[in-house]
Amino acid sequence: MSITVEATYENGVLKPAEPLPLEEHEKVQVTIHPASSAIVQAYGIMGWKGDAETLRRLTEDSEFDPEDDL
């Protein structure tokens, strides 16, 4: 069985956003994939021709904040 759930890392512990269908003390393997921002997840439907990392930098990096120019 394989499942995917969202979790938050707090104080050294991964906390799932929902209950898991596991038996008490059941051993599992965990693979971590940090969540992407919503803009990076949606870049394909925006018609963006560049890569996801460049778009992430443009939308999230304060270096490119247009309000700084005001």
ABEGO torsion letter per residue (X at the ends): XBBBBBBBBBGGBBBBABBBBBBBGBBBBBBBBBBBBAAAAAAAAAGBABBAAAAAAAAABAAABAAAAX
